[in-house]
Amino acid sequence: MWKLLWIGLFGAAIMLGGCAREASDKAQTYHNDGYLGYTNTNPNLLNRSGTLYEKDIQFMGELLEPLKGIRKTEVAFNGDDANVTLRVERGLSDAERNRIRAEAQNILQSNFPRYDVHVKVRS
């Protein structure tokens, strides 16, 4: 008898719990931003080719500034390839040009592993 009473009370509590809150007919909508509910707390999502070429070019230039002998840095992207052309001062020997190219290649490849870096040196 007590068992039936407890089962009845438990069933009544469950039924009343289901009626405790008003049902909302309002449907949730997403902003028309293409994310469909995903937050964009990290808008720089990682991908193989990168999305911020301008920032990569700027950072490459900053990394190569300490190297002496470079007048101008030109960067072009083609998929996963970063083609870097260094305009160096006139009158540098071939050994100095090769040293600059090797150092630039090493610096850029270690700082940008997502690209296959190719460095050329021109006067």
Jmol script that loads the backbone (N, CA, C; Angstrom):
load data "model"
ATOM      1  N   MET A   1       0.819  -1.188   0.000  1.00  0.00           N
ATOM      2  CA  MET A   1       0.000   0.000   0.000  1.00  0.00           C
ATOM      3  C   MET A   1       0.870   1.263   0.000  1.00  0.00           C
ATOM      4  N   TRP A   2       1.884   1.264   0.901  1.00  0.00           N
ATOM      5  CA  TRP A   2       2.787   2.416   0.935  1.00  0.00           C
ATOM      6  C   TRP A   2       3.533   2.569  -0.396  1.00  0.00           C
ATOM      7  N   LYS A   3       3.809   1.434  -0.989  1.00  0.00           N
ATOM      8  CA  LYS A   3       4.529   1.452  -2.257  1.00  0.00           C
ATOM      9  C   LYS A   3       3.706   2.160  -3.338  1.00  0.00           C
ATOM     10  N   LEU A   4       2.431   1.877  -3.416  1.00  0.00           N
ATOM     11  CA  LEU A   4       1.549   2.521  -4.391  1.00  0.00           C
ATOM     12  C   LEU A   4       1.415   4.013  -4.110  1.00  0.00           C
ATOM     13  N   LEU A   5       1.386   4.376  -2.828  1.00  0.00           N
ATOM     14  CA  LEU A   5       1.283   5.780  -2.465  1.00  0.00           C
ATOM     15  C   LEU A   5       2.531   6.549  -2.919  1.00  0.00           C
ATOM     16  N   TRP A   6       3.722   5.986  -2.703  1.00  0.00           N
ATOM     17  CA  TRP A   6       4.968   6.631  -3.123  1.00  0.00           C
ATOM     18  C   TRP A   6       5.057   6.734  -4.646  1.00  0.00           C
ATOM     19  N   ILE A   7       4.639   5.692  -5.314  1.00  0.00           N
ATOM     20  CA  ILE A   7       4.647   5.730  -6.783  1.00  0.00           C
ATOM     21  C   ILE A   7       3.688   6.802  -7.288  1.00  0.00           C
ATOM     22  N   GLY A   8       2.527   6.921  -6.669  1.00  0.00           N
ATOM     23  CA  GLY A   8       1.549   7.940  -7.050  1.00  0.00           C
ATOM     24  C   GLY A   8       2.078   9.344  -6.803  1.00  0.00           C
ATOM     25  N   LEU A   9       2.714   9.570  -5.639  1.00  0.00           N
ATOM     26  CA  LEU A   9       3.285  10.888  -5.340  1.00  0.00           C
ATOM     27  C   LEU A   9       4.418  11.235  -6.309  1.00  0.00           C
ATOM     28  N   PHE A  10       5.245  10.260  -6.604  1.00  0.00           N
ATOM     29  CA  PHE A  10       6.348  10.474  -7.535  1.00  0.00           C
ATOM     30  C   PHE A  10       5.820  10.819  -8.930  1.00  0.00           C
ATOM     31  N   GLY A  11       4.799  10.105  -9.384  1.00  0.00           N
ATOM     32  CA  GLY A  11       4.191  10.380 -10.687  1.00  0.00           C
ATOM     33  C   GLY A  11       3.551  11.756 -10.720  1.00  0.00           C
ATOM     34  N   ALA A  12       2.889  12.165  -9.631  1.00  0.00           N
ATOM     35  CA  ALA A  12       2.273  13.490  -9.574  1.00  0.00           C
ATOM     36  C   ALA A  12       3.346  14.580  -9.616  1.00  0.00           C
ATOM     37  N   ALA A  13       4.465  14.361  -8.932  1.00  0.00           N
ATOM     38  CA  ALA A  13       5.554  15.350  -8.935  1.00  0.00           C
ATOM     39  C   ALA A  13       6.132  15.510 -10.335  1.00  0.00           C
ATOM     40  N   ILE A  14       6.278  14.421 -11.045  1.00  0.00           N
ATOM     41  CA  ILE A  14       6.798  14.492 -12.412  1.00  0.00           C
ATOM     42  C   ILE A  14       5.823  15.239 -13.313  1.00  0.00           C
ATOM     43  N   MET A  15       4.527  14.963 -13.172  1.00  0.00           N
ATOM     44  CA  MET A  15       3.534  15.645 -14.004  1.00  0.00           C
ATOM     45  C   MET A  15       3.477  17.131 -13.700  1.00  0.00           C
ATOM     46  N   LEU A  16       3.556  17.500 -12.428  1.00  0.00           N
ATOM     47  CA  LEU A  16       3.543  18.916 -12.074  1.00  0.00           C
ATOM     48  C   LEU A  16       4.833  19.608 -12.530  1.00  0.00           C
ATOM     49  N   GLY A  17       5.939  18.890 -12.504  1.00  0.00           N
ATOM     50  CA  GLY A  17       7.210  19.463 -12.964  1.00  0.00           C
ATOM     51  C   GLY A  17       7.167  19.791 -14.443  1.00  0.00           C
ATOM     52  N   GLY A  18       6.463  19.023 -15.210  1.00  0.00           N
ATOM     53  CA  GLY A  18       6.341  19.285 -16.637  1.00  0.00           C
ATOM     54  C   GLY A  18       5.489  20.502 -16.932  1.00  0.00           C
ATOM     55  N   CYS A  19       4.617  20.883 -16.013  1.00  0.00           N
ATOM     56  CA  CYS A  19       3.733  22.027 -16.215  1.00  0.00           C
ATOM     57  C   CYS A  19       4.266  23.286 -15.546  1.00  0.00           C
ATOM     58  N   ALA A  20       5.436  23.236 -14.982  1.00  0.00           N
ATOM     59  CA  ALA A  20       5.937  24.351 -14.190  1.00  0.00           C
ATOM     60  C   ALA A  20       6.341  25.551 -15.036  1.00  0.00           C
ATOM     61  N   ARG A  21       6.710  25.360 -16.262  1.00  0.00           N
ATOM     62  CA  ARG A  21       7.214  26.464 -17.078  1.00  0.00           C
ATOM     63  C   ARG A  21       6.315  26.684 -18.286  1.00  0.00           C
ATOM     64  N   GLU A  22       6.151  27.959 -18.625  1.00  0.00           N
ATOM     65  CA  GLU A  22       5.353  28.278 -19.799  1.00  0.00           C
ATOM     66  C   GLU A  22       6.117  27.917 -21.060  1.00  0.00           C
ATOM     67  N   ALA A  23       5.443  27.354 -22.004  1.00  0.00           N
ATOM     68  CA  ALA A  23       6.089  26.996 -23.268  1.00  0.00           C
ATOM     69  C   ALA A  23       6.291  28.257 -24.097  1.00  0.00           C
ATOM     70  N   SER A  24       7.435  28.352 -24.728  1.00  0.00           N
ATOM     71  CA  SER A  24       7.737  29.502 -25.577  1.00  0.00           C
ATOM     72  C   SER A  24       7.652  29.064 -27.036  1.00  0.00           C
ATOM     73  N   ASP A  25       6.863  29.794 -27.794  1.00  0.00           N
ATOM     74  CA  ASP A  25       6.707  29.471 -29.210  1.00  0.00           C
ATOM     75  C   ASP A  25       7.721  30.209 -30.071  1.00  0.00           C
ATOM     76  N   LYS A  26       8.548  31.044 -29.448  1.00  0.00           N
ATOM     77  CA  LYS A  26       9.490  31.842 -30.215  1.00  0.00           C
ATOM     78  C   LYS A  26      10.652  30.966 -30.676  1.00  0.00           C
ATOM     79  N   ALA A  27      10.877  30.946 -31.974  1.00  0.00           N
ATOM     80  CA  ALA A  27      11.979  30.157 -32.528  1.00  0.00           C
ATOM     81  C   ALA A  27      13.266  30.966 -32.445  1.00  0.00           C
ATOM     82  N   GLN A  28      14.366  30.277 -32.163  1.00  0.00           N
ATOM     83  CA  GLN A  28      15.655  30.953 -32.138  1.00  0.00           C
ATOM     84  C   GLN A  28      16.160  31.115 -33.563  1.00  0.00           C
ATOM     85  N   THR A  29      16.621  32.297 -33.860  1.00  0.00           N
ATOM     86  CA  THR A  29      17.190  32.543 -35.178  1.00  0.00           C
ATOM     87  C   THR A  29      18.663  32.890 -35.025  1.00  0.00           C
ATOM     88  N   TYR A  30      19.388  32.700 -36.087  1.00  0.00           N
ATOM     89  CA  TYR A  30      20.806  33.028 -36.093  1.00  0.00           C
ATOM     90  C   TYR A  30      21.010  34.308 -36.877  1.00  0.00           C
ATOM     91  N   HIS A  31      22.074  35.000 -36.549  1.00  0.00           N
ATOM     92  CA  HIS A  31      22.434  36.163 -37.351  1.00  0.00           C
ATOM     93  C   HIS A  31      22.817  35.675 -38.743  1.00  0.00           C
ATOM     94  N   ASN A  32      22.587  36.505 -39.711  1.00  0.00           N
ATOM     95  CA  ASN A  32      22.915  36.130 -41.086  1.00  0.00           C
ATOM     96  C   ASN A  32      24.395  36.404 -41.346  1.00  0.00           C
ATOM     97  N   ASP A  33      25.268  35.701 -40.600  1.00  0.00           N
ATOM     98  CA  ASP A  33      26.701  35.918 -40.742  1.00  0.00           C
ATOM     99  C   ASP A  33      27.414  34.713 -41.339  1.00  0.00           C
ATOM    100  N   GLY A  34      26.677  33.676 -41.675  1.00  0.00           N
ATOM    101  CA  GLY A  34      27.294  32.509 -42.285  1.00  0.00           C
ATOM    102  C   GLY A  34      27.824  31.497 -41.297  1.00  0.00           C
ATOM    103  N   TYR A  35      27.819  31.833 -40.002  1.00  0.00           N
ATOM    104  CA  TYR A  35      28.365  30.910 -39.010  1.00  0.00           C
ATOM    105  C   TYR A  35      27.313  29.945 -38.455  1.00  0.00           C
ATOM    106  N   LEU A  36      26.024  30.259 -38.628  1.00  0.00           N
ATOM    107  CA  LEU A  36      24.917  29.424 -38.164  1.00  0.00           C
ATOM    108  C   LEU A  36      25.052  29.032 -36.694  1.00  0.00           C
ATOM    109  N   GLY A  37      25.285  30.018 -35.865  1.00  0.00           N
ATOM    110  CA  GLY A  37      25.322  29.770 -34.438  1.00  0.00           C
ATOM    111  C   GLY A  37      26.697  29.592 -33.847  1.00  0.00           C
ATOM    112  N   TYR A  38      27.689  29.339 -34.675  1.00  0.00           N
ATOM    113  CA  TYR A  38      29.046  29.234 -34.132  1.00  0.00           C
ATOM    114  C   TYR A  38      29.503  30.621 -33.705  1.00  0.00           C
ATOM    115  N   THR A  39      30.193  30.689 -32.593  1.00  0.00           N
ATOM    116  CA  THR A  39      30.726  31.987 -32.197  1.00  0.00           C
ATOM    117  C   THR A  39      31.976  32.260 -33.005  1.00  0.00           C
ATOM    118  N   ASN A  40      32.233  33.505 -33.209  1.00  0.00           N
ATOM    119  CA  ASN A  40      33.457  33.857 -33.916  1.00  0.00           C
ATOM    120  C   ASN A  40      34.450  34.474 -32.932  1.00  0.00           C
ATOM    121  N   THR A  41      34.612  33.820 -31.780  1.00  0.00           N
ATOM    122  CA  THR A  41      35.567  34.312 -30.798  1.00  0.00           C
ATOM    123  C   THR A  41      36.983  34.177 -31.318  1.00  0.00           C
ATOM    124  N   ASN A  42      37.225  33.264 -32.238  1.00  0.00           N
ATOM    125  CA  ASN A  42      38.523  33.167 -32.897  1.00  0.00           C
ATOM    126  C   ASN A  42      38.276  33.269 -34.395  1.00  0.00           C
ATOM    127  N   PRO A  43      38.229  34.492 -34.916  1.00  0.00           N
ATOM    128  CA  PRO A  43      37.913  34.631 -36.339  1.00  0.00           C
ATOM    129  C   PRO A  43      39.036  34.173 -37.252  1.00  0.00           C
ATOM    130  N   ASN A  44      40.243  33.973 -36.719  1.00  0.00           N
ATOM    131  CA  ASN A  44      41.366  33.536 -37.543  1.00  0.00           C
ATOM    132  C   ASN A  44      41.483  32.022 -37.489  1.00  0.00           C
ATOM    133  N   LEU A  45      40.497  31.350 -38.030  1.00  0.00           N
ATOM    134  CA  LEU A  45      40.509  29.898 -38.010  1.00  0.00           C
ATOM    135  C   LEU A  45      41.689  29.387 -38.821  1.00  0.00           C
ATOM    136  N   LEU A  46      42.336  28.368 -38.305  1.00  0.00           N
ATOM    137  CA  LEU A  46      43.526  27.843 -38.962  1.00  0.00           C
ATOM    138  C   LEU A  46      43.148  27.091 -40.227  1.00  0.00           C
ATOM    139  N   ASN A  47      43.883  27.348 -41.259  1.00  0.00           N
ATOM    140  CA  ASN A  47      43.744  26.571 -42.477  1.00  0.00           C
ATOM    141  C   ASN A  47      45.104  26.500 -43.146  1.00  0.00           C
ATOM    142  N   ARG A  48      45.217  25.690 -44.168  1.00  0.00           N
ATOM    143  CA  ARG A  48      46.529  25.417 -44.756  1.00  0.00           C
ATOM    144  C   ARG A  48      47.111  26.621 -45.488  1.00  0.00           C
ATOM    145  N   SER A  49      46.284  27.406 -46.145  1.00  0.00           N
ATOM    146  CA  SER A  49      46.827  28.481 -46.970  1.00  0.00           C
ATOM    147  C   SER A  49      46.841  29.832 -46.277  1.00  0.00           C
ATOM    148  N   GLY A  50      46.191  29.953 -45.149  1.00  0.00           N
ATOM    149  CA  GLY A  50      46.181  31.245 -44.462  1.00  0.00           C
ATOM    150  C   GLY A  50      45.196  32.201 -45.100  1.00  0.00           C
ATOM    151  N   THR A  51      44.679  33.106 -44.337  1.00  0.00           N
ATOM    152  CA  THR A  51      43.692  34.032 -44.874  1.00  0.00           C
ATOM    153  C   THR A  51      44.145  35.476 -44.787  1.00  0.00           C
ATOM    154  N   LEU A  52      45.202  35.734 -44.070  1.00  0.00           N
ATOM    155  CA  LEU A  52      45.631  37.104 -43.862  1.00  0.00           C
ATOM    156  C   LEU A  52      46.982  37.334 -44.529  1.00  0.00           C
ATOM    157  N   TYR A  53      46.988  37.347 -45.835  1.00  0.00           N
ATOM    158  CA  TYR A  53      48.228  37.500 -46.576  1.00  0.00           C
ATOM    159  C   TYR A  53      48.919  38.827 -46.251  1.00  0.00           C
ATOM    160  N   GLU A  54      48.124  39.891 -46.058  1.00  0.00           N
ATOM    161  CA  GLU A  54      48.726  41.194 -45.780  1.00  0.00           C
ATOM    162  C   GLU A  54      49.539  41.155 -44.491  1.00  0.00           C
ATOM    163  N   LYS A  55      48.986  40.516 -43.458  1.00  0.00           N
ATOM    164  CA  LYS A  55      49.715  40.423 -42.185  1.00  0.00           C
ATOM    165  C   LYS A  55      50.944  39.533 -42.324  1.00  0.00           C
ATOM    166  N   ASP A  56      50.831  38.476 -43.107  1.00  0.00           N
ATOM    167  CA  ASP A  56      51.994  37.608 -43.326  1.00  0.00           C
ATOM    168  C   ASP A  56      53.106  38.369 -44.054  1.00  0.00           C
ATOM    169  N   ILE A  57      52.736  39.169 -45.051  1.00  0.00           N
ATOM    170  CA  ILE A  57      53.731  39.957 -45.785  1.00  0.00           C
ATOM    171  C   ILE A  57      54.401  40.960 -44.855  1.00  0.00           C
ATOM    172  N   GLN A  58      53.588  41.619 -44.027  1.00  0.00           N
ATOM    173  CA  GLN A  58      54.136  42.599 -43.087  1.00  0.00           C
ATOM    174  C   GLN A  58      55.097  41.926 -42.108  1.00  0.00           C
ATOM    175  N   PHE A  59      54.716  40.777 -41.577  1.00  0.00           N
ATOM    176  CA  PHE A  59      55.559  40.084 -40.605  1.00  0.00           C
ATOM    177  C   PHE A  59      56.836  39.563 -41.261  1.00  0.00           C
ATOM    178  N   MET A  60      56.736  39.103 -42.507  1.00  0.00           N
ATOM    179  CA  MET A  60      57.943  38.658 -43.214  1.00  0.00           C
ATOM    180  C   MET A  60      58.931  39.813 -43.366  1.00  0.00           C
ATOM    181  N   GLY A  61      58.411  40.989 -43.704  1.00  0.00           N
ATOM    182  CA  GLY A  61      59.272  42.159 -43.824  1.00  0.00           C
ATOM    183  C   GLY A  61      59.936  42.518 -42.503  1.00  0.00           C
ATOM    184  N   GLU A  62      59.164  42.420 -41.404  1.00  0.00           N
ATOM    185  CA  GLU A  62      59.724  42.718 -40.084  1.00  0.00           C
ATOM    186  C   GLU A  62      60.804  41.717 -39.696  1.00  0.00           C
ATOM    187  N   LEU A  63      60.608  40.460 -40.052  1.00  0.00           N
ATOM    188  CA  LEU A  63      61.603  39.443 -39.715  1.00  0.00           C
ATOM    189  C   LEU A  63      62.905  39.641 -40.482  1.00  0.00           C
ATOM    190  N   LEU A  64      62.804  40.152 -41.703  1.00  0.00           N
ATOM    191  CA  LEU A  64      63.994  40.303 -42.540  1.00  0.00           C
ATOM    192  C   LEU A  64      64.688  41.653 -42.366  1.00  0.00           C
ATOM    193  N   GLU A  65      64.073  42.582 -41.622  1.00  0.00           N
ATOM    194  CA  GLU A  65      64.686  43.894 -41.407  1.00  0.00           C
ATOM    195  C   GLU A  65      66.085  43.824 -40.804  1.00  0.00           C
ATOM    196  N   PRO A  66      66.336  42.968 -39.802  1.00  0.00           N
ATOM    197  CA  PRO A  66      67.674  42.941 -39.194  1.00  0.00           C
ATOM    198  C   PRO A  66      68.790  42.486 -40.140  1.00  0.00           C
ATOM    199  N   LEU A  67      68.450  41.812 -41.235  1.00  0.00           N
ATOM    200  CA  LEU A  67      69.487  41.368 -42.168  1.00  0.00           C
ATOM    201  C   LEU A  67      70.037  42.569 -42.929  1.00  0.00           C
ATOM    202  N   LYS A  68      71.317  42.754 -42.856  1.00  0.00           N
ATOM    203  CA  LYS A  68      71.944  43.899 -43.530  1.00  0.00           C
ATOM    204  C   LYS A  68      72.124  43.588 -45.009  1.00  0.00           C
ATOM    205  N   GLY A  69      71.905  44.598 -45.827  1.00  0.00           N
ATOM    206  CA  GLY A  69      72.110  44.452 -47.256  1.00  0.00           C
ATOM    207  C   GLY A  69      70.825  44.360 -48.055  1.00  0.00           C
ATOM    208  N   ILE A  70      69.670  44.243 -47.397  1.00  0.00           N
ATOM    209  CA  ILE A  70      68.396  44.130 -48.113  1.00  0.00           C
ATOM    210  C   ILE A  70      67.800  45.525 -48.277  1.00  0.00           C
ATOM    211  N   ARG A  71      67.511  45.911 -49.531  1.00  0.00           N
ATOM    212  CA  ARG A  71      66.868  47.195 -49.810  1.00  0.00           C
ATOM    213  C   ARG A  71      65.354  47.070 -49.787  1.00  0.00           C
ATOM    214  N   LYS A  72      64.835  45.990 -50.362  1.00  0.00           N
ATOM    215  CA  LYS A  72      63.389  45.843 -50.534  1.00  0.00           C
ATOM    216  C   LYS A  72      63.034  44.366 -50.512  1.00  0.00           C
ATOM    217  N   THR A  73      61.862  44.067 -49.961  1.00  0.00           N
ATOM    218  CA  THR A  73      61.366  42.692 -49.911  1.00  0.00           C
ATOM    219  C   THR A  73      60.053  42.617 -50.684  1.00  0.00           C
ATOM    220  N   GLU A  74      59.950  41.674 -51.603  1.00  0.00           N
ATOM    221  CA  GLU A  74      58.721  41.458 -52.368  1.00  0.00           C
ATOM    222  C   GLU A  74      58.242  40.039 -52.097  1.00  0.00           C
ATOM    223  N   VAL A  75      56.950  39.898 -51.803  1.00  0.00           N
ATOM    224  CA  VAL A  75      56.386  38.586 -51.486  1.00  0.00           C
ATOM    225  C   VAL A  75      55.179  38.341 -52.380  1.00  0.00           C
ATOM    226  N   ALA A  76      55.103  37.151 -52.949  1.00  0.00           N
ATOM    227  CA  ALA A  76      53.945  36.736 -53.746  1.00  0.00           C
ATOM    228  C   ALA A  76      53.543  35.341 -53.292  1.00  0.00           C
ATOM    229  N   PHE A  77      52.240  35.124 -53.168  1.00  0.00           N
ATOM    230  CA  PHE A  77      51.724  33.826 -52.742  1.00  0.00           C
ATOM    231  C   PHE A  77      51.073  33.122 -53.917  1.00  0.00           C
ATOM    232  N   ASN A  78      51.296  31.821 -53.986  1.00  0.00           N
ATOM    233  CA  ASN A  78      50.653  30.978 -54.981  1.00  0.00           C
ATOM    234  C   ASN A  78      50.282  29.690 -54.268  1.00  0.00           C
ATOM    235  N   GLY A  79      49.061  29.652 -53.735  1.00  0.00           N
ATOM    236  CA  GLY A  79      48.644  28.493 -52.950  1.00  0.00           C
ATOM    237  C   GLY A  79      49.467  28.401 -51.681  1.00  0.00           C
ATOM    238  N   ASP A  80      50.173  27.296 -51.523  1.00  0.00           N
ATOM    239  CA  ASP A  80      51.002  27.091 -50.335  1.00  0.00           C
ATOM    240  C   ASP A  80      52.429  27.588 -50.523  1.00  0.00           C
ATOM    241  N   ASP A  81      52.730  28.162 -51.667  1.00  0.00           N
ATOM    242  CA  ASP A  81      54.078  28.667 -51.931  1.00  0.00           C
ATOM    243  C   ASP A  81      54.151  30.155 -51.613  1.00  0.00           C
ATOM    244  N   ALA A  82      55.217  30.541 -50.919  1.00  0.00           N
ATOM    245  CA  ALA A  82      55.520  31.953 -50.695  1.00  0.00           C
ATOM    246  C   ALA A  82      56.801  32.249 -51.458  1.00  0.00           C
ATOM    247  N   ASN A  83      56.682  33.024 -52.513  1.00  0.00           N
ATOM    248  CA  ASN A  83      57.836  33.389 -53.335  1.00  0.00           C
ATOM    249  C   ASN A  83      58.336  34.754 -52.883  1.00  0.00           C
ATOM    250  N   VAL A  84      59.528  34.774 -52.301  1.00  0.00           N
ATOM    251  CA  VAL A  84      60.097  35.994 -51.737  1.00  0.00           C
ATOM    252  C   VAL A  84      61.272  36.423 -52.603  1.00  0.00           C
ATOM    253  N   THR A  85      61.226  37.670 -53.056  1.00  0.00           N
ATOM    254  CA  THR A  85      62.333  38.241 -53.821  1.00  0.00           C
ATOM    255  C   THR A  85      62.959  39.337 -52.982  1.00  0.00           C
ATOM    256  N   LEU A  86      64.249  39.211 -52.738  1.00  0.00           N
ATOM    257  CA  LEU A  86      64.982  40.202 -51.958  1.00  0.00           C
ATOM    258  C   LEU A  86      65.788  41.072 -52.909  1.00  0.00           C
ATOM    259  N   ARG A  87      65.567  42.371 -52.856  1.00  0.00           N
ATOM    260  CA  ARG A  87      66.370  43.321 -53.619  1.00  0.00           C
ATOM    261  C   ARG A  87      67.490  43.764 -52.687  1.00  0.00           C
ATOM    262  N   VAL A  88      68.714  43.388 -53.039  1.00  0.00           N
ATOM    263  CA  VAL A  88      69.853  43.684 -52.167  1.00  0.00           C
ATOM    264  C   VAL A  88      70.655  44.847 -52.737  1.00  0.00           C
ATOM    265  N   GLU A  89      71.529  45.377 -51.897  1.00  0.00           N
ATOM    266  CA  GLU A  89      72.373  46.498 -52.314  1.00  0.00           C
ATOM    267  C   GLU A  89      73.315  46.057 -53.426  1.00  0.00           C
ATOM    268  N   ARG A  90      73.585  46.956 -54.324  1.00  0.00           N
ATOM    269  CA  ARG A  90      74.501  46.659 -55.426  1.00  0.00           C
ATOM    270  C   ARG A  90      75.918  46.562 -54.876  1.00  0.00           C
ATOM    271  N   GLY A  91      76.703  45.737 -55.514  1.00  0.00           N
ATOM    272  CA  GLY A  91      78.098  45.611 -55.109  1.00  0.00           C
ATOM    273  C   GLY A  91      78.362  44.517 -54.088  1.00  0.00           C
ATOM    274  N   LEU A  92      77.337  43.770 -53.693  1.00  0.00           N
ATOM    275  CA  LEU A  92      77.574  42.662 -52.765  1.00  0.00           C
ATOM    276  C   LEU A  92      78.192  41.493 -53.524  1.00  0.00           C
ATOM    277  N   SER A  93      79.079  40.795 -52.869  1.00  0.00           N
ATOM    278  CA  SER A  93      79.704  39.630 -53.508  1.00  0.00           C
ATOM    279  C   SER A  93      78.701  38.482 -53.571  1.00  0.00           C
ATOM    280  N   ASP A  94      79.025  37.490 -54.383  1.00  0.00           N
ATOM    281  CA  ASP A  94      78.152  36.316 -54.493  1.00  0.00           C
ATOM    282  C   ASP A  94      78.039  35.591 -53.157  1.00  0.00           C
ATOM    283  N   ALA A  95      79.118  35.549 -52.400  1.00  0.00           N
ATOM    284  CA  ALA A  95      79.086  34.887 -51.094  1.00  0.00           C
ATOM    285  C   ALA A  95      78.133  35.607 -50.142  1.00  0.00           C
ATOM    286  N   GLU A  96      78.158  36.940 -50.148  1.00  0.00           N
ATOM    287  CA  GLU A  96      77.247  37.712 -49.292  1.00  0.00           C
ATOM    288  C   GLU A  96      75.799  37.522 -49.733  1.00  0.00           C
ATOM    289  N   ARG A  97      75.576  37.508 -51.036  1.00  0.00           N
ATOM    290  CA  ARG A  97      74.213  37.294 -51.549  1.00  0.00           C
ATOM    291  C   ARG A  97      73.695  35.911 -51.158  1.00  0.00           C
ATOM    292  N   ASN A  98      74.541  34.886 -51.255  1.00  0.00           N
ATOM    293  CA  ASN A  98      74.138  33.534 -50.861  1.00  0.00           C
ATOM    294  C   ASN A  98      73.885  33.446 -49.361  1.00  0.00           C
ATOM    295  N   ARG A  99      74.692  34.156 -48.563  1.00  0.00           N
ATOM    296  CA  ARG A  99      74.486  34.157 -47.113  1.00  0.00           C
ATOM    297  C   ARG A  99      73.140  34.797 -46.770  1.00  0.00           C
ATOM    298  N   ILE A 100      72.841  35.932 -47.399  1.00  0.00           N
ATOM    299  CA  ILE A 100      71.565  36.618 -47.154  1.00  0.00           C
ATOM    300  C   ILE A 100      70.404  35.722 -47.557  1.00  0.00           C
ATOM    301  N   ARG A 101      70.513  35.083 -48.733  1.00  0.00           N
ATOM    302  CA  ARG A 101      69.440  34.199 -49.194  1.00  0.00           C
ATOM    303  C   ARG A 101      69.229  33.041 -48.234  1.00  0.00           C
ATOM    304  N   ALA A 102      70.317  32.411 -47.773  1.00  0.00           N
ATOM    305  CA  ALA A 102      70.211  31.263 -46.869  1.00  0.00           C
ATOM    306  C   ALA A 102      69.621  31.672 -45.519  1.00  0.00           C
ATOM    307  N   GLU A 103      70.058  32.816 -44.989  1.00  0.00           N
ATOM    308  CA  GLU A 103      69.516  33.282 -43.707  1.00  0.00           C
ATOM    309  C   GLU A 103      68.036  33.614 -43.830  1.00  0.00           C
ATOM    310  N   ALA A 104      67.668  34.300 -44.909  1.00  0.00           N
ATOM    311  CA  ALA A 104      66.265  34.651 -45.117  1.00  0.00           C
ATOM    312  C   ALA A 104      65.415  33.395 -45.277  1.00  0.00           C
ATOM    313  N   GLN A 105      65.906  32.429 -46.029  1.00  0.00           N
ATOM    314  CA  GLN A 105      65.189  31.159 -46.215  1.00  0.00           C
ATOM    315  C   GLN A 105      64.963  30.479 -44.870  1.00  0.00           C
ATOM    316  N   ASN A 106      66.000  30.419 -44.053  1.00  0.00           N
ATOM    317  CA  ASN A 106      65.913  29.765 -42.751  1.00  0.00           C
ATOM    318  C   ASN A 106      64.933  30.492 -41.828  1.00  0.00           C
ATOM    319  N   ILE A 107      65.029  31.811 -41.769  1.00  0.00           N
ATOM    320  CA  ILE A 107      64.148  32.600 -40.897  1.00  0.00           C
ATOM    321  C   ILE A 107      62.691  32.442 -41.312  1.00  0.00           C
ATOM    322  N   LEU A 108      62.421  32.597 -42.601  1.00  0.00           N
ATOM    323  CA  LEU A 108      61.032  32.562 -43.067  1.00  0.00           C
ATOM    324  C   LEU A 108      60.430  31.167 -42.982  1.00  0.00           C
ATOM    325  N   GLN A 109      61.196  30.140 -43.332  1.00  0.00           N
ATOM    326  CA  GLN A 109      60.644  28.785 -43.297  1.00  0.00           C
ATOM    327  C   GLN A 109      60.342  28.358 -41.866  1.00  0.00           C
ATOM    328  N   SER A 110      61.178  28.778 -40.907  1.00  0.00           N
ATOM    329  CA  SER A 110      60.922  28.387 -39.514  1.00  0.00           C
ATOM    330  C   SER A 110      59.764  29.173 -38.909  1.00  0.00           C
ATOM    331  N   ASN A 111      59.514  30.393 -39.383  1.00  0.00           N
ATOM    332  CA  ASN A 111      58.416  31.197 -38.849  1.00  0.00           C
ATOM    333  C   ASN A 111      57.102  31.002 -39.597  1.00  0.00           C
ATOM    334  N   PHE A 112      57.161  30.446 -40.798  1.00  0.00           N
ATOM    335  CA  PHE A 112      55.955  30.216 -41.598  1.00  0.00           C
ATOM    336  C   PHE A 112      55.939  28.781 -42.114  1.00  0.00           C
ATOM    337  N   PRO A 113      55.713  27.817 -41.232  1.00  0.00           N
ATOM    338  CA  PRO A 113      55.738  26.421 -41.681  1.00  0.00           C
ATOM    339  C   PRO A 113      54.577  26.060 -42.606  1.00  0.00           C
ATOM    340  N   ARG A 114      53.536  26.890 -42.646  1.00  0.00           N
ATOM    341  CA  ARG A 114      52.397  26.572 -43.517  1.00  0.00           C
ATOM    342  C   ARG A 114      52.690  26.862 -44.981  1.00  0.00           C
ATOM    343  N   TYR A 115      53.772  27.594 -45.254  1.00  0.00           N
ATOM    344  CA  TYR A 115      54.154  27.903 -46.629  1.00  0.00           C
ATOM    345  C   TYR A 115      55.423  27.151 -47.008  1.00  0.00           C
ATOM    346  N   ASP A 116      55.554  26.875 -48.294  1.00  0.00           N
ATOM    347  CA  ASP A 116      56.828  26.421 -48.855  1.00  0.00           C
ATOM    348  C   ASP A 116      57.514  27.688 -49.361  1.00  0.00           C
ATOM    349  N   VAL A 117      58.527  28.124 -48.633  1.00  0.00           N
ATOM    350  CA  VAL A 117      59.163  29.410 -48.915  1.00  0.00           C
ATOM    351  C   VAL A 117      60.263  29.230 -49.951  1.00  0.00           C
ATOM    352  N   HIS A 118      60.245  30.095 -50.974  1.00  0.00           N
ATOM    353  CA  HIS A 118      61.273  30.122 -52.015  1.00  0.00           C
ATOM    354  C   HIS A 118      61.846  31.538 -52.049  1.00  0.00           C
ATOM    355  N   VAL A 119      63.144  31.666 -51.819  1.00  0.00           N
ATOM    356  CA  VAL A 119      63.780  32.984 -51.752  1.00  0.00           C
ATOM    357  C   VAL A 119      64.703  33.176 -52.950  1.00  0.00           C
ATOM    358  N   LYS A 120      64.556  34.332 -53.611  1.00  0.00           N
ATOM    359  CA  LYS A 120      65.451  34.738 -54.702  1.00  0.00           C
ATOM    360  C   LYS A 120      66.118  36.040 -54.288  1.00  0.00           C
ATOM    361  N   VAL A 121      67.344  36.227 -54.727  1.00  0.00           N
ATOM    362  CA  VAL A 121      68.076  37.458 -54.433  1.00  0.00           C
ATOM    363  C   VAL A 121      68.392  38.150 -55.750  1.00  0.00           C
ATOM    364  N   ARG A 122      68.050  39.434 -55.818  1.00  0.00           N
ATOM    365  CA  ARG A 122      68.322  40.235 -57.015  1.00  0.00           C
ATOM    366  C   ARG A 122      68.920  41.565 -56.586  1.00  0.00           C
ATOM    367  N   SER A 123      69.652  42.186 -57.502  1.00  0.00           N
ATOM    368  CA  SER A 123      70.262  43.494 -57.200  1.00  0.00           C
ATOM    369  C   SER A 123      69.278  44.616 -57.423  1.00  0.00           C
TER     370      SER A 123
END
end "model"
wireframe off; spacefill off
backbone 0.3
color backbone group
